[in-house]
Amino acid sequence: MSQIDTLESFFSETIQKMERQFTSHEFFLKLLHSHQSEYVAALASYSDPMPFRKLHCALTECLKKLDGKSITVQQTNYPSRDIFGIASTTTLWRKK
């Protein structure tokens, strides 16, 4: 099982902990907080100058698989602060 698969296995429980509407950034923080060791291992698997960006792109692709099932996309390019507090954009989701 890859590091991404391991994190993806925690998506259902993490989504249950989220507010009805949430951003991808909020989801990443909740996932990180609840599964720190697995998150760090996934980050370490990227030999890239921007491992957070690569990991978050991969996790977003996993979230997209749930669109129309347990969550739905409400808006893309939604204004948000990333996990470092930097102004950015992300996807806004809503639980079903």
Secondary structure, 3 states (H helix, E strand, C coil): CCHHHHHHCCHHHHHHHCCCEEEHHHHHHHHHHHCHHHHHHHHHCCCCCCHHHHHHHHHHHHHHCCECCCEEEEEEEEEEECCCCCEEEEEEEEEC
